[in-house]
Amino acid sequence: MKERIYERERNYLSPYAEMSEETRGRMRAEAPCSMRTDYQRDRDRIIYSKAFLRLKNKTQVFFAPDGDHYMSRLTHTLDVSQIARSLARCLCLNEDLTEAIALGHDLGHTPFGHVGERVLDEISPCGFRHHEQSLRVVDKLEKDGKGLNLTMEVRSGILNHTPAGNPESLEAEIVRYADLIAYINHDIEDAVRAGFLRKEELPEKPISLLGQSTSARINAAILDIYTESYGKPFVRTSAAMGEALRELRSFMFLHVYEEANKLIQESAERMLGALYTYFVKRPEELPPLYLGMLDEDGVPRVVCDYLSSMTDRYAVNVFKRLFVPREGSV
């Protein structure tokens, strides 16, 4: 079965695609699967990881929203995966590699969204970036400290999925675009739902190019990338589409993200700051997984590992347990 996949890739994929049989391999050698390619195994390992499951209870933009249809970090990840797979398929690139990178790209995200990331970056001497933490999750923190042992191509794609990254493959470049397209468009839906925006307030120029609805905007972006990139050794948008996406992103940062962040900034700073200080002073109270890493990685790094792994709900509960007096306590 795997040989048939290899043959299909050789016959169908672009000469600029990453071929599954030509992977650079893993950090630790292991016996290959008889049925799945290495990229397919990576995808499955990510889906069944604990870090992936926790994404369902991590903030995308709005913390603890009063409604069932707001995006979480998990639904955002699935959006990115779907858009990335569509792009990979129409560009004849490796869909399995693209999907694995997309599913793993946010595994290291903090509770409370980018506010949590900013707080940890400010209070920890080792700094904090979610893309670097995502790589640390798959390399070291998962599987009780053994990591997922993913392929080099997936690891590099996860690390370089941000705008400042340097993707080594077209599949990784696809995920960068898919991430941007996903969070801009579905965050608009959430902002309208939350009363932060009215659709009429969206900037006219990018909306006239992209479309009025979420599906129209996503389709327009995918078609533009396909038109610009099919059969080429790069993945990019047209100049007009790139400008429209940048303008819409800037609008969202100014009118939505910063305003939404203000609602939880103080709470996130208070909770994560107090938890960080508490565990830095009392590292012996960390869970066993993290205790075993203290000698090698140091207290600040390991405390960040623990705090960033928390879901919103778990962080709030730990804070309450440690700092909120219980009824009847003295």
Buried (B, 14 or more C-beta within 10 A) or exposed (E): EBEEBBEEBEEEBBEBBBBBEEBEEBEEEEEEEEEBBBBBBBBBBBBEBEBBEBBEBBBBBBBEBEEEEBBBBBBBBBBBBBBBBBBBEBBBBBBBBBBBBBBBBBBBBBBBBBBBBBBBBEBBEBEBBBBBBBBBBBBBBBEEEEBBBBBBBBBBBBBBBBEEBEBBBBBBBBBBBBBBBBBBBBBBBBBBBBEBBEEEEBBEEBBEBBBEEBEEBBBBBBEBBBEBBEEEEEBBBBEEBBBBBBBBBEBBEEBBBEBBBEBBBEBBBEBBBBBBEBBBEEBEEBEEBBEBBBEEBEBBBBBBBBBBBBBBEBBBEBBEEBEEEEEEEE
